[in-house]
Amino acid sequence: MSEPSITVTVKLFAAYQETYGLPELQLGFPPQTSVSAVLDRLLSEHPELEQWREVTRFGINLQFVPPDTPLQDGDEVVLIPPVSGG
């Protein structure tokens, strides 16, 4: 029997979107995984994004959250790196 999993939608912005070439991803995780695990997965797939680890903020369902916030099935996650422009 397989371990239950949750699926989240990850909205990509700035450097994350440029690297993936997509506006969003659908990812699966074990239950009670923290939102910071989303960033860990993206950085493991694209180590060149590591420079953004310490300055990325997290959001779940349009609310800023701390990195240890657990994910729920169906959550919409945003990773918000610093952006510039005007």
C-alpha positions in Angstrom: 0.0 0.0 0.0 1.4 3.4 -0.9 1.8 6.3 1.5 -1.0 8.9 1.2 0.0 12.1 -0.5 -1.2 15.6 -1.0 -1.0 17.6 -4.2 -0.3 21.4 -4.2 -0.2 24.0 -6.9 3.0 26.0 -6.9 2.8 29.4 -8.5 6.2 30.5 -9.9 7.4 34.1 -10.0 10.5 36.0 -11.1 13.6 33.8 -11.1 11.6 30.6 -10.4 9.3 31.2 -13.4 12.3 32.1 -15.6 14.1 28.9 -14.7 11.2 26.5 -15.1 9.7 28.3 -18.1 6.2 27.7 -16.5 3.8 29.8 -14.5 2.9 27.0 -12.1 3.7 23.4 -11.1 1.6 20.6 -9.6 3.6 18.7 -7.0 2.9 15.8 -4.6 4.2 15.5 -1.0 3.6 13.3 2.0 1.0 14.7 4.5 2.3 17.2 7.0 5.1 18.4 4.8 6.2 22.0 5.5 6.0 24.7 2.9 9.7 25.0 3.0 10.0 21.5 1.4 8.5 23.0 -1.8 11.5 25.3 -2.0 13.9 22.4 -1.1 12.5 20.4 -4.0 12.8 23.2 -6.5 16.4 23.9 -5.4 17.3 20.3 -5.7 16.0 20.3 -9.3 17.7 23.6 -10.1 20.7 24.3 -7.8 21.3 27.6 -9.6 18.3 29.0 -7.7 20.1 28.4 -4.3 21.0 32.1 -4.2 17.3 32.9 -3.5 16.9 30.4 -0.6 17.4 32.9 2.3 15.4 35.7 0.7 12.3 33.8 -0.5 9.0 34.3 1.3 6.3 31.8 1.4 2.5 32.1 0.9 -0.3 29.6 1.1 -3.7 30.4 -0.3 -3.0 34.1 -0.5 -1.5 34.4 3.0 2.1 34.9 4.0 3.2 32.0 6.2 6.3 30.9 8.1 8.5 28.2 6.5 7.4 25.5 8.9 3.7 25.8 8.0 2.3 22.3 7.0 0.8 21.9 3.6 -2.7 20.6 3.0 -4.1 18.9 0.0 -5.1 21.4 -2.7 -3.1 24.3 -1.3 -1.9 27.0 -3.6 1.7 27.8 -2.7 3.7 30.8 -3.8 7.4 31.3 -3.5 8.2 35.0 -3.6 11.8 36.0 -4.3 12.8 39.7 -4.2 11.7 41.5 -7.4 12.9 44.8 -8.8 11.5 47.1 -11.4 9.1 49.9 -11.5 
